[in-house]
Amino acid sequence: MVWVRLLAKALGTVALLAVVATTTTWLVVEQQSAAHIYASPADVPPARAALVLGTSRWLPGRTPNPYFDNRIEAAARLFAAGKVDYLIVSGNQSQGGRPNGGYDEPNDMRDALVAEGVPADRIYRDYAGFRTLDSVLRANSVFGQDRVIVVSQHFHLARALYLASQYGLNYEGLEAEDTPLREGWRTQVREAGARLKAVFDVAFGIGPRFGGAPIALGVDPPS
């Protein structure tokens, strides 16, 4: 039937456009962030603070999350190398915190970093890092930093640095060890959608979900 052929053609066109948009966005984000991503703390230009992007400490079944562990390890090495004076750990605490069995990325990251030898008074927690965009922009608007070293895995780091550059922020990035593709392919698939959303956010000038009173690193005590 004619309408079936027309529908199939329309759906094929939409699918092709989606593939082109996703691929183009992925490549643009990679290209714009590549020069600012470093594999070793020794190569990273020093900054006053690092921004450690949050993720859950545990996978379902209370299995340790390698994304979390590797970010903590990279951030601790960066601090030990003397490249930063402070760490801002930014994530989601929207489900009630650990006492109620919920989700508390900032406190989990702080505790893990302290266990790695980072002094607690050098770690600032951002409880409103609900999205990467929130974390990136709040490091500037709340914590007063126009230049930080972002710590995460490459796929996430590229998007964070793309967002920072588009909002006029001079951020660099330190790669945390990634997981093998056979274990992390679902994360990579989700990242394709997240990069499309990042381009949308930039195009419409979306800001962080929450503001907050300014926090001066080294002057105001860590909350």
Residue frames as a rotation matrix with the C-alpha (Angstrom) as fourth column:
MET 1
0.575 0.818 0.000 0.00
0.818 -0.575 0.000 0.00
0.000 0.000 -1.000 0.00
VAL 2
0.230 -0.494 0.839 1.14
0.397 -0.739 -0.544 3.54
0.888 0.458 0.026 -0.76
TRP 3
0.681 0.079 0.728 0.76
-0.499 -0.678 0.540 4.84
0.536 -0.731 -0.422 2.79
VAL 4
0.914 -0.398 0.079 2.86
0.225 0.659 0.717 1.98
-0.338 -0.638 0.692 4.15
ARG 5
0.276 -0.844 0.460 5.68
0.920 0.094 -0.380 2.80
0.277 0.528 0.803 1.74
LEU 6
0.279 -0.123 0.952 5.45
0.034 -0.990 -0.137 6.49
0.960 0.070 -0.272 2.60
LEU 7
0.913 0.089 0.398 5.52
-0.387 -0.115 0.915 5.72
0.127 -0.989 -0.071 6.32
ALA 8
0.718 -0.691 0.082 8.52
0.627 0.693 0.355 3.43
-0.303 -0.204 0.931 5.92
LYS 9
0.147 -0.665 0.732 10.33
0.733 -0.424 -0.532 6.09
0.664 0.615 0.425 3.90
ALA 10
0.519 0.120 0.847 9.56
-0.308 -0.898 0.316 8.76
0.798 -0.424 -0.428 6.51
LEU 11
0.968 -0.154 0.197 10.77
-0.136 0.336 0.932 6.54
-0.210 -0.929 0.304 9.35
GLY 12
0.487 -0.835 0.256 13.93
0.873 0.474 -0.118 5.72
-0.023 0.281 0.959 7.43
THR 13
0.180 -0.384 0.906 14.61
0.340 -0.840 -0.423 9.40
0.923 0.384 -0.020 6.88
VAL 14
0.762 0.159 0.627 14.09
-0.486 -0.499 0.717 10.18
0.427 -0.852 -0.303 10.56
ALA 15
0.888 -0.454 0.073 16.40
0.301 0.694 0.654 7.32
-0.348 -0.558 0.753 11.57
LEU 16
0.266 -0.817 0.512 19.09
0.883 -0.006 -0.469 8.54
0.386 0.577 0.720 9.15
LEU 17
0.310 -0.101 0.946 18.86
-0.086 -0.993 -0.077 12.10
0.947 -0.057 -0.316 10.46
ALA 18
0.941 0.062 0.333 19.13
-0.336 0.030 0.942 10.82
0.049 -0.998 0.049 14.04
VAL 19
0.653 -0.751 0.102 22.27
0.721 0.656 0.222 8.86
-0.234 -0.072 0.970 13.20
VAL 20
0.118 -0.607 0.786 23.82
0.659 -0.544 -0.519 11.86
0.742 0.580 0.336 11.44
ALA 21
0.545 0.157 0.824 22.97
-0.354 -0.847 0.396 14.21
0.760 -0.507 -0.406 14.33
THR 22
0.978 -0.152 0.141 24.31
-0.066 0.414 0.908 11.81
-0.196 -0.897 0.395 16.95
THR 23
0.452 -0.856 0.253 27.54
0.892 0.444 -0.090 11.12
-0.035 0.266 0.963 15.06
THR 24
0.161 -0.366 0.917 28.15
0.395 -0.827 -0.400 14.80
0.904 0.427 0.011 14.31
THR 25
0.757 0.191 0.625 27.54
-0.439 -0.559 0.703 15.80
0.484 -0.807 -0.339 17.91
TRP 26
0.891 -0.455 -0.005 29.87
0.341 0.661 0.669 13.10
-0.301 -0.597 0.744 19.20
LEU 27
0.207 -0.864 0.460 32.67
0.946 0.056 -0.320 14.22
0.251 0.501 0.828 16.89
VAL 28
0.310 -0.042 0.950 32.20
0.065 -0.996 -0.065 17.92
0.948 0.082 -0.306 17.68
VAL 29
0.938 0.067 0.341 32.42
-0.330 -0.134 0.935 17.28
0.108 -0.989 -0.103 21.42
GLU 30
0.669 -0.737 0.097 35.55
0.663 0.651 0.370 15.18
-0.335 -0.183 0.924 20.95
GLN 31
0.156 -0.637 0.755 37.21
0.803 -0.363 -0.472 17.72
0.575 0.680 0.454 18.69
GLN 32
0.418 0.075 0.905 36.55
-0.146 -0.978 0.148 20.70
0.896 -0.194 -0.398 20.94
SER 33
0.899 -0.021 0.437 37.76
-0.437 0.007 0.900 18.99
-0.022 -1.000 -0.003 24.11
ALA 34
0.828 -0.523 -0.204 40.71
0.431 0.825 -0.366 16.93
0.360 0.215 0.908 22.86
ALA 35
0.047 -0.901 0.432 43.42
0.189 -0.416 -0.889 19.53
0.981 0.124 0.150 23.50
HIS 36
-0.050 0.014 0.999 42.36
-0.804 -0.594 -0.031 19.93
0.592 -0.805 0.041 27.14
ILE 37
0.917 0.381 0.118 42.37
-0.384 0.766 0.515 16.27
0.106 -0.518 0.849 28.24
TYR 38
-0.095 -0.994 0.048 45.46
-0.905 0.066 -0.421 14.81
0.416 -0.084 -0.906 29.96
ALA 39
0.487 0.234 -0.842 46.22
-0.097 0.972 0.214 11.20
0.868 -0.022 0.496 30.81
SER 40
-0.016 -0.615 -0.788 48.70
0.850 0.407 -0.335 11.86
0.526 -0.676 0.516 33.64
PRO 41
0.821 0.290 -0.492 48.70
0.540 -0.673 0.505 14.29
-0.185 -0.680 -0.709 36.60
ALA 42
-0.087 -0.955 -0.284 52.30
0.644 -0.271 0.715 15.18
-0.760 -0.121 0.639 35.71
ASP 43
-0.684 -0.197 0.702 51.12
0.723 -0.311 0.617 16.72
0.097 0.930 0.355 32.43
VAL 44
0.344 0.928 0.144 48.16
0.875 -0.372 0.309 18.71
0.340 0.020 -0.940 33.77
PRO 45
-0.417 -0.423 0.805 48.69
0.111 -0.902 -0.416 22.47
0.902 -0.084 0.423 34.22
PRO 46
-0.771 0.101 -0.629 48.22
0.637 0.161 -0.754 23.29
0.025 -0.982 -0.189 37.94
ALA 47
-0.180 0.775 0.606 45.02
0.022 -0.613 0.790 24.92
0.983 0.155 0.093 39.16
ARG 48
-0.556 0.017 0.831 43.59
-0.775 -0.372 -0.511 25.97
0.301 -0.928 0.220 42.49
ALA 49
-0.167 0.607 0.777 40.97
-0.646 0.528 -0.551 23.23
-0.745 -0.593 0.304 42.48
ALA 50
-0.975 0.032 -0.218 39.83
-0.139 0.677 0.723 20.05
0.171 0.735 -0.656 40.80
LEU 51
-0.101 0.989 0.108 36.21
-0.974 -0.076 -0.212 19.19
-0.201 -0.127 0.971 40.10
VAL 52
-0.972 -0.183 0.145 35.48
-0.170 0.980 0.100 15.49
-0.160 0.073 -0.984 40.62
LEU 53
-0.357 0.888 -0.289 32.28
-0.843 -0.174 0.509 14.51
0.402 0.426 0.811 38.83
GLY 54
-0.379 0.246 0.892 29.97
-0.764 0.461 -0.452 12.23
-0.522 -0.853 0.014 40.73
THR 55
-0.151 0.448 -0.881 28.70
-0.570 0.689 0.448 8.74
0.807 0.570 0.151 40.13
SER 56
0.787 0.540 0.297 27.29
-0.554 0.410 0.724 6.05
0.270 -0.735 0.623 42.38
ARG 57
-0.172 -0.875 0.452 29.76
-0.971 0.228 0.072 4.21
-0.166 -0.427 -0.889 44.58
TRP 58
-0.565 0.048 0.824 27.87
-0.163 0.972 -0.169 0.96
-0.809 -0.230 -0.541 44.11
LEU 59
-0.708 0.410 -0.575 26.31
-0.555 0.180 0.812 -0.94
0.436 0.894 0.101 41.25
PRO 60
0.412 0.905 0.101 23.17
-0.817 0.318 0.482 -3.04
0.404 -0.281 0.870 41.79
GLY 61
0.785 -0.084 -0.614 23.85
0.243 0.953 0.181 -5.81
0.570 -0.291 0.769 44.29
ARG 62
0.892 -0.452 0.014 26.34
-0.257 -0.481 0.838 -3.62
-0.372 -0.751 -0.545 46.18
THR 63
0.475 -0.762 0.440 29.05
0.874 0.467 -0.134 -4.35
-0.103 0.448 0.888 43.62
PRO 64
-0.044 -0.551 -0.834 31.78
0.328 -0.796 0.509 -1.68
-0.944 -0.251 0.215 43.61
ASN 65
0.912 0.385 0.139 31.43
0.284 -0.350 -0.893 0.74
-0.296 0.854 -0.429 40.71
PRO 66
0.070 -0.975 0.209 34.74
0.950 0.129 0.285 0.95
-0.305 0.179 0.935 38.78
TYR 67
0.184 0.034 0.982 33.82
0.565 -0.821 -0.078 4.38
0.804 0.569 -0.170 37.40
PHE 68
0.933 0.196 0.302 33.64
-0.136 -0.586 0.799 5.69
0.333 -0.786 -0.521 40.98
ASP 69
0.732 -0.679 -0.056 36.79
0.420 0.386 0.822 3.93
-0.536 -0.625 0.567 42.18
ASN 70
0.028 -0.771 0.636 38.84
0.999 0.002 -0.042 5.08
0.031 0.637 0.770 39.19
ARG 71
0.431 0.160 0.888 37.75
0.267 -0.963 0.044 8.71
0.862 0.218 -0.457 39.55
ILE 72
0.992 -0.079 0.098 38.72
-0.115 -0.263 0.958 8.68
-0.050 -0.962 -0.270 43.22
GLU 73
0.454 -0.876 0.162 42.11
0.726 0.469 0.503 7.17
-0.517 -0.111 0.849 42.39
ALA 74
0.031 -0.424 0.905 42.77
0.866 -0.440 -0.236 9.78
0.498 0.792 0.354 39.69
ALA 75
0.676 0.294 0.676 41.70
-0.004 -0.915 0.403 12.68
0.737 -0.275 -0.618 41.94
ALA 76
0.930 -0.363 -0.055 43.86
0.102 0.111 0.989 11.44
-0.353 -0.925 0.141 44.80
ARG 77
0.165 -0.904 0.395 46.90
0.950 0.254 0.182 11.17
-0.265 0.345 0.901 42.49
LEU 78
0.223 -0.014 0.975 46.25
0.571 -0.809 -0.142 14.67
0.790 0.588 -0.173 41.19
PHE 79
0.915 0.147 0.376 46.18
-0.203 -0.637 0.744 16.07
0.349 -0.757 -0.552 44.73
ALA 80
0.745 -0.667 0.016 49.25
0.379 0.443 0.813 14.09
-0.549 -0.599 0.583 45.80
ALA 81
0.104 -0.707 0.700 51.13
0.986 -0.020 -0.166 15.47
0.131 0.707 0.695 42.79
GLY 82
-0.372 -0.234 -0.898 50.56
0.583 -0.812 -0.030 18.98
-0.722 -0.535 0.438 44.11
LYS 83
-0.791 0.068 0.608 48.62
0.553 -0.346 0.758 20.07
0.262 0.936 0.237 41.04
VAL 84
0.059 0.844 0.534 45.62
0.070 -0.537 0.841 21.34
0.996 -0.012 -0.091 43.04
ASP 85
-0.852 -0.314 0.419 45.04
-0.341 -0.274 -0.899 22.68
0.397 -0.909 0.127 46.54
TYR 86
-0.459 0.789 0.409 41.37
-0.589 0.075 -0.805 21.73
-0.666 -0.610 0.430 46.83
LEU 87
-0.956 0.290 0.046 38.93
0.243 0.694 0.678 19.18
0.164 0.659 -0.734 45.50
ILE 88
-0.419 0.908 0.006 35.27
-0.845 -0.388 -0.367 19.94
-0.331 -0.159 0.930 44.77
VAL 89
-0.967 0.175 0.185 33.26
0.213 0.954 0.210 16.72
-0.140 0.242 -0.960 44.74
SER 90
-0.566 0.759 -0.322 30.00
-0.760 -0.632 -0.155 17.34
-0.321 0.158 0.934 42.94
GLY 91
-0.922 0.273 -0.273 27.10
0.099 0.850 0.517 14.94
0.374 0.450 -0.811 42.68
ASN 92
-0.143 0.989 0.043 23.59
-0.350 -0.092 0.932 13.94
0.926 0.118 0.359 43.54
GLN 93
-0.995 -0.046 -0.089 22.18
0.066 0.365 -0.929 13.66
0.075 -0.930 -0.360 47.03
SER 94
-0.592 0.805 0.043 18.56
-0.713 -0.547 0.438 13.78
0.376 0.229 0.898 45.97
GLN 95
0.088 0.670 -0.737 17.37
-0.186 0.738 0.649 10.47
0.979 0.080 0.190 47.40
GLY 96
0.852 0.499 0.160 17.75
-0.194 0.018 0.981 11.05
0.486 -0.867 0.112 51.08
GLY 97
0.064 -0.905 0.422 21.36
-0.938 -0.199 -0.285 10.20
0.342 -0.377 -0.861 51.82
ARG 98
-0.479 -0.429 -0.766 22.92
-0.309 0.899 -0.310 7.02
0.821 0.088 -0.563 53.14
PRO 99
-0.880 0.149 0.451 21.23
-0.419 0.202 -0.885 6.89
-0.223 -0.968 -0.115 56.55
ASN 100
0.103 0.987 0.122 17.98
-0.642 0.160 -0.750 6.13
-0.759 -0.001 0.651 54.69
GLY 101
-0.007 -0.184 0.983 19.60
0.429 0.887 0.170 3.80
-0.903 0.422 0.073 52.22
GLY 102
0.876 0.463 -0.138 19.64
0.120 -0.485 -0.866 6.49
-0.468 0.742 -0.480 49.54
TYR 103
0.485 -0.598 0.639 22.11
0.834 0.095 -0.544 8.05
0.264 0.796 0.544 47.17
ASP 104
0.916 -0.201 -0.347 24.86
0.034 -0.824 0.566 10.35
-0.399 -0.530 -0.748 48.40
GLU 105
0.678 -0.664 0.316 27.61
0.591 0.236 -0.771 10.89
0.437 0.710 0.552 45.86
PRO 106
0.424 -0.590 0.687 29.34
-0.380 -0.805 -0.456 13.91
0.822 -0.067 -0.565 47.50
ASN 107
0.505 -0.222 0.834 29.77
-0.845 0.071 0.530 12.25
-0.177 -0.972 -0.152 50.89
ASP 108
0.891 -0.200 0.408 30.77
0.229 0.973 -0.023 8.93
-0.392 0.114 0.913 49.34
MET 109
0.613 -0.697 0.371 33.43
0.383 -0.148 -0.912 10.70
0.691 0.701 0.177 47.28
ARG 110
0.397 -0.457 0.796 34.68
-0.719 -0.694 -0.039 12.72
0.570 -0.557 -0.604 50.27
ASP 111
0.702 -0.087 0.707 34.95
-0.544 0.575 0.611 9.59
-0.459 -0.814 0.356 52.43
ALA 112
0.859 -0.377 0.346 36.78
0.496 0.779 -0.385 7.67
-0.124 0.502 0.856 49.70
LEU 113
0.507 -0.692 0.514 39.23
0.078 -0.557 -0.827 10.53
0.858 0.460 -0.229 49.12
VAL 114
0.478 -0.310 0.822 39.96
-0.864 -0.334 0.377 10.83
0.158 -0.890 -0.428 52.84
ALA 115
0.823 -0.139 0.551 40.68
-0.082 0.930 0.357 7.10
-0.562 -0.339 0.754 52.85
GLU 116
0.692 -0.587 0.420 43.19
0.657 0.269 -0.705 7.78
0.301 0.763 0.572 50.04
GLY 117
-0.138 -0.838 -0.528 45.01
0.976 -0.205 0.071 10.34
-0.168 -0.505 0.847 52.18
VAL 118
-0.393 0.064 0.917 43.42
0.384 -0.895 0.227 13.63
0.836 0.441 0.327 51.07
PRO 119
-0.946 0.036 -0.322 42.80
0.295 -0.316 -0.902 15.89
-0.135 -0.948 0.288 54.11
ALA 120
-0.147 0.988 0.050 39.11
0.981 0.152 -0.121 16.43
-0.127 0.031 -0.991 54.77
ASP 121
0.254 0.254 -0.933 39.58
0.357 -0.921 -0.153 20.19
-0.899 -0.294 -0.325 55.04
ARG 122
-0.708 -0.499 -0.499 40.72
-0.301 -0.426 0.853 20.27
-0.639 0.754 0.152 51.40
ILE 123
-0.852 0.463 0.243 37.49
0.499 0.579 0.645 18.69
0.158 0.671 -0.725 50.11
TYR 124
-0.696 0.682 -0.225 34.41
-0.537 -0.702 -0.467 20.77
-0.477 -0.204 0.855 49.35
ARG 125
-0.696 0.522 0.493 31.10
0.580 0.814 -0.044 19.04
-0.424 0.255 -0.869 48.67
ASP 126
-0.754 0.545 -0.366 28.60
-0.653 -0.679 0.334 20.25
-0.066 0.491 0.868 46.08
TYR 127
-0.665 0.553 0.502 25.28
0.137 0.751 -0.646 18.58
-0.734 -0.361 -0.576 46.81
ALA 128
0.363 0.861 -0.357 23.50
-0.194 -0.305 -0.932 20.10
-0.911 0.408 0.056 43.80
GLY 129
-0.575 -0.594 -0.562 25.50
-0.712 0.025 0.702 18.46
-0.403 0.804 -0.437 41.02
PHE 130
0.200 0.788 0.582 22.43
-0.290 0.615 -0.733 16.74
-0.936 -0.022 0.351 39.65
ARG 131
0.929 0.006 0.369 23.77
0.345 0.341 -0.874 16.88
-0.131 0.940 0.315 36.10
THR 132
-0.010 -0.984 0.176 27.17
0.991 0.014 0.133 17.40
-0.134 0.176 0.975 34.56
LEU 133
-0.022 0.074 0.997 26.03
0.487 -0.870 0.075 20.86
0.873 0.487 -0.017 33.46
ASP 134
0.903 0.393 0.174 25.15
0.026 -0.454 0.891 21.74
0.429 -0.800 -0.420 37.07
SER 135
0.651 -0.709 -0.272 28.53
0.632 0.307 0.712 20.58
-0.421 -0.635 0.648 38.37
VAL 136
-0.164 -0.758 0.632 30.49
0.968 -0.246 -0.044 22.42
0.188 0.605 0.774 35.67
LEU 137
0.050 0.249 0.967 28.69
0.280 -0.933 0.226 25.72
0.959 0.260 -0.116 36.09
ARG 138
0.937 0.350 0.008 28.43
0.079 -0.234 0.969 25.64
0.341 -0.907 -0.247 39.89
ALA 139
0.276 -0.916 -0.292 32.21
0.953 0.223 0.204 25.24
-0.121 -0.335 0.934 40.21
ASN 140
-0.616 -0.443 0.651 32.27
0.589 -0.808 0.008 28.77
0.523 0.389 0.759 38.83
SER 141
-0.045 0.699 0.714 29.06
-0.051 -0.715 0.697 30.38
0.998 -0.005 0.068 40.09
VAL 142
0.918 0.395 -0.046 29.16
-0.001 0.118 0.993 28.97
0.398 -0.911 0.109 43.65
PHE 143
0.673 -0.701 -0.237 32.82
0.639 0.390 0.663 28.08
-0.373 -0.597 0.710 44.24
GLY 144
0.782 -0.251 -0.570 34.26
-0.233 -0.967 0.105 31.01
-0.578 0.051 -0.815 42.32
GLN 145
-0.206 -0.908 0.366 36.57
0.103 0.352 0.930 29.06
-0.973 0.229 0.021 40.01
ASP 146
0.637 0.369 -0.677 36.95
-0.612 -0.292 -0.735 30.03
-0.469 0.882 0.040 36.36
ARG 147
0.117 -0.620 -0.776 39.64
-0.743 0.463 -0.482 27.41
0.659 0.633 -0.407 35.86
VAL 148
0.319 -0.014 0.948 39.55
-0.760 0.594 0.265 23.92
-0.566 -0.805 0.179 37.35
ILE 149
-0.746 -0.466 -0.475 40.81
-0.640 0.699 0.319 20.45
0.184 0.542 -0.820 36.48
VAL 150
0.348 0.931 0.109 37.83
-0.937 0.348 0.017 18.17
-0.022 -0.108 0.994 35.86
VAL 151
-0.776 -0.588 0.230 38.27
-0.600 0.800 0.020 14.50
-0.196 -0.123 -0.973 36.79
SER 152
0.376 0.838 0.394 36.25
-0.580 0.545 -0.605 11.74
-0.722 -0.001 0.692 35.14
GLN 153
-0.059 -0.329 0.942 36.45
0.542 0.782 0.307 9.07
-0.838 0.529 0.132 32.43
HIS 154
-0.888 -0.460 0.008 37.19
0.259 -0.486 0.835 10.26
-0.380 0.743 0.550 28.89
PHE 155
-0.488 0.748 0.450 33.65
0.731 0.069 0.679 9.98
0.477 0.660 -0.580 27.52
HIS 156
0.507 0.691 -0.515 32.28
0.862 -0.395 0.318 12.06
0.017 -0.605 -0.796 30.41
LEU 157
-0.098 -0.684 -0.723 35.24
0.558 -0.639 0.529 14.41
-0.824 -0.352 0.445 30.56
ALA 158
-0.827 -0.220 0.517 34.89
0.562 -0.333 0.757 15.38
0.006 0.917 0.399 26.89
ARG 159
0.059 0.939 0.340 31.28
0.747 -0.267 0.609 16.45
0.662 0.218 -0.717 27.43
ALA 160
0.554 0.114 -0.825 32.09
0.763 -0.465 0.448 18.36
-0.333 -0.878 -0.344 30.62
LEU 161
-0.423 -0.809 -0.407 34.92
0.490 -0.583 0.648 20.27
-0.762 0.075 0.643 28.93
TYR 162
-0.634 0.318 0.705 32.75
0.661 -0.249 0.708 20.98
0.401 0.915 -0.052 25.90
LEU 163
0.484 0.866 -0.126 30.10
0.787 -0.368 0.496 22.48
0.383 -0.339 -0.859 28.18
ALA 164
0.287 -0.447 -0.847 32.71
0.664 -0.545 0.512 24.51
-0.691 -0.709 0.140 30.06
SER 165
-0.745 -0.651 0.141 34.17
0.537 -0.462 0.706 25.96
-0.395 0.602 0.694 26.88
GLN 166
-0.373 0.684 0.627 30.75
0.700 -0.236 0.674 26.86
0.609 0.691 -0.390 25.51
TYR 167
0.741 0.626 -0.243 29.98
0.615 -0.488 0.620 28.77
0.270 -0.609 -0.746 28.71
GLY 168
0.612 -0.532 0.585 33.29
-0.213 -0.824 -0.525 30.64
0.761 0.197 -0.618 28.59
LEU 169
0.807 -0.314 0.499 35.13
-0.489 0.118 0.864 28.65
-0.330 -0.942 -0.058 31.27
ASN 170
0.229 -0.850 -0.475 38.77
-0.798 0.116 -0.591 27.65
0.558 0.514 -0.651 30.93
TYR 171
0.616 0.073 0.785 38.71
-0.622 0.656 0.427 24.09
-0.484 -0.751 0.450 32.28
GLU 172
-0.358 -0.695 -0.624 41.21
-0.852 0.517 -0.087 21.27
0.383 0.500 -0.777 31.81
GLY 173
0.705 0.699 0.119 40.63
-0.696 0.649 0.308 17.56
0.138 -0.300 0.944 32.37
LEU 174
-0.550 -0.797 0.249 42.37
-0.827 0.562 -0.027 14.54
-0.118 -0.221 -0.968 33.87
GLU 175
0.111 0.566 -0.817 41.29
-0.649 0.664 0.371 11.16
0.752 0.489 0.441 32.53
ALA 176
-0.032 -0.031 0.999 40.38
-0.820 0.572 -0.008 8.50
-0.571 -0.820 -0.044 35.03
GLU 177
-0.941 -0.331 0.069 40.82
-0.251 0.821 0.513 4.90
-0.226 0.466 -0.855 33.92
ASP 178
-0.131 0.919 -0.372 37.85
-0.978 -0.058 0.200 3.70
0.162 0.390 0.907 31.88
THR 179
-0.002 0.197 0.980 36.20
-0.382 0.906 -0.183 0.28
-0.924 -0.375 0.074 31.90
PRO 180
-0.892 -0.318 0.320 36.42
0.132 0.495 0.859 -2.21
-0.431 0.809 -0.400 29.02
LEU 181
-0.673 0.645 -0.362 33.82
-0.725 -0.482 0.492 -1.59
0.143 0.593 0.792 26.31
ARG 182
-0.511 0.491 -0.706 32.29
0.088 0.847 0.525 -5.03
0.855 0.206 -0.476 26.85
GLU 183
-0.468 0.316 -0.825 31.39
0.883 0.206 -0.422 -3.93
0.037 -0.926 -0.376 30.38
GLY 184
-0.491 0.182 -0.852 30.61
0.321 -0.871 -0.371 -0.27
-0.810 -0.456 0.369 29.75
TRP 185
-0.871 0.106 0.480 28.84
0.466 -0.137 0.874 -0.26
0.158 0.985 0.070 26.38
ARG 186
0.165 0.983 -0.077 25.50
0.957 -0.141 0.255 0.73
0.240 -0.116 -0.964 27.94
THR 187
0.228 -0.176 -0.958 27.18
0.534 -0.800 0.274 3.80
-0.814 -0.574 -0.088 29.41
GLN 188
-0.808 -0.583 -0.085 28.60
0.217 -0.429 0.877 4.70
-0.547 0.690 0.473 26.00
VAL 189
-0.488 0.725 0.486 25.15
0.770 0.095 0.631 4.38
0.411 0.682 -0.605 24.42
ARG 190
0.486 0.669 -0.562 23.66
0.858 -0.488 0.162 6.68
-0.165 -0.560 -0.811 27.06
GLU 191
-0.236 -0.681 -0.693 26.52
0.442 -0.711 0.547 9.12
-0.865 -0.177 0.469 26.48
ALA 192
-0.785 -0.007 0.619 25.42
0.607 -0.207 0.767 9.61
0.123 0.978 0.167 22.86
GLY 193
0.238 0.951 0.198 22.09
0.782 -0.308 0.541 10.93
0.576 0.026 -0.817 24.11
ALA 194
0.466 -0.119 -0.877 23.76
0.726 -0.515 0.456 12.99
-0.506 -0.849 -0.153 26.82
ARG 195
-0.647 -0.754 -0.108 25.92
0.526 -0.545 0.653 14.76
-0.552 0.366 0.749 24.23
LEU 196
-0.444 0.600 0.665 22.86
0.648 -0.298 0.701 15.64
0.619 0.742 -0.257 22.18
LYS 197
0.607 0.685 -0.402 21.30
0.760 -0.356 0.543 17.07
0.230 -0.635 -0.737 25.33
ALA 198
-0.033 -0.713 -0.701 24.49
0.715 -0.507 0.482 19.05
-0.699 -0.485 0.526 26.04
VAL 199
-0.849 -0.242 0.470 24.27
0.522 -0.522 0.674 20.72
0.082 0.818 0.569 22.62
PHE 200
0.076 0.963 0.260 20.61
0.662 -0.244 0.709 21.53
0.746 0.118 -0.656 23.32
ASP 201
0.516 0.087 -0.852 21.50
0.820 -0.336 0.463 23.03
-0.246 -0.938 -0.245 26.71
VAL 202
-0.532 -0.791 -0.302 24.17
0.604 -0.605 0.518 25.22
-0.593 0.093 0.800 25.14
ALA 203
-0.686 0.290 0.667 21.87
0.571 -0.354 0.741 26.35
0.451 0.889 0.077 22.34
PHE 204
0.315 0.921 0.231 19.19
0.438 -0.357 0.825 27.46
0.842 -0.159 -0.515 24.81
GLY 205
-0.341 -0.566 0.751 21.54
-0.337 -0.672 -0.660 28.78
0.878 -0.477 0.038 27.50
ILE 206
0.673 0.620 -0.403 20.32
0.102 0.462 0.881 26.38
0.733 -0.634 0.247 30.18
GLY 207
-0.111 -0.700 0.705 21.79
-0.741 -0.414 -0.528 27.11
0.662 -0.581 -0.473 33.63
PRO 208
-0.909 -0.252 -0.333 22.22
0.027 0.760 -0.649 25.01
0.417 -0.599 -0.684 36.77
ARG 209
-0.077 0.949 -0.307 19.07
0.568 0.295 0.768 23.82
0.819 -0.115 -0.561 38.49
PHE 210
0.790 0.303 -0.533 20.01
0.613 -0.346 0.711 25.52
0.031 -0.888 -0.459 41.75
GLY 211
0.351 -0.677 0.647 22.10
-0.178 -0.726 -0.664 28.54
0.919 0.118 -0.376 42.65
GLY 212
0.593 -0.155 -0.790 23.63
0.766 0.412 0.494 29.13
0.249 -0.898 0.363 46.05
ALA 213
0.941 -0.319 -0.113 25.61
-0.226 -0.840 0.493 31.52
-0.252 -0.438 -0.863 48.21
PRO 214
0.495 -0.831 -0.255 29.26
-0.452 0.005 -0.892 31.93
0.742 0.557 -0.373 47.15
ILE 215
0.948 -0.317 0.029 31.74
0.166 0.568 0.806 29.60
-0.272 -0.759 0.591 48.85
ALA 216
0.576 -0.812 -0.092 35.38
-0.754 -0.484 -0.444 30.75
0.316 0.325 -0.891 49.02
LEU 217
0.735 -0.383 -0.559 37.83
0.338 0.922 -0.187 27.84
0.587 -0.051 0.808 48.91
GLY 218
-0.254 -0.919 -0.302 40.28
0.709 0.036 -0.705 28.01
0.658 -0.393 0.642 51.80
VAL 219
-0.806 0.069 0.587 38.25
-0.350 -0.856 -0.380 30.72
0.477 -0.512 0.715 53.55
ASP 220
0.220 0.923 0.316 34.82
-0.955 0.138 0.263 29.20
0.199 -0.360 0.912 54.12
PRO 221
-0.519 -0.402 0.755 35.02
-0.607 0.795 0.006 25.83
-0.602 -0.455 -0.656 55.88
PRO 222
-0.859 0.235 -0.454 34.04
-0.231 0.614 0.754 22.78
0.456 0.753 -0.474 53.82
SER 223
-0.099 0.919 0.381 30.32
-0.984 -0.149 0.103 22.13
0.151 -0.365 0.919 54.34
